[in-house]
Amino acid sequence: IPRTVTAADTLAARARAAALRAEILGGAKFEDVARRESVDSASGAEGGALGRGPRGRFVPEVEPAAYALQPGQISEPVLTQFGYHLI
């Protein structure tokens, strides 16, 4: 049954993403958390791996966050039209 996403839904989703980020920063492997939590059947099954590709292949909100990170860093939750993401 389709429903309208509320502000409370958005806050809950962001809080969940922040909790997962804290879990990873606390020592959990990003790959394990991605396999367990991701609803994206492609990258989630691969431990969150998105592969390599040129700039412009991701939605606009993802690229600035992704390219600002150093290897091993984890972004704050990034909101796109698909939901919140950790990069």
PyMOL commands that set and color helices and strands:
alter all, ss='L'
color gray80, all
select helices_A, chain A and resi 7-25+30-37+41-45+62-68
alter helices_A, ss='H'
color red, helices_A
select strands_A, chain A and resi 78-80+83-85
alter strands_A, ss='S'
color yellow, strands_A
deselect
rebuild
show_as cartoon
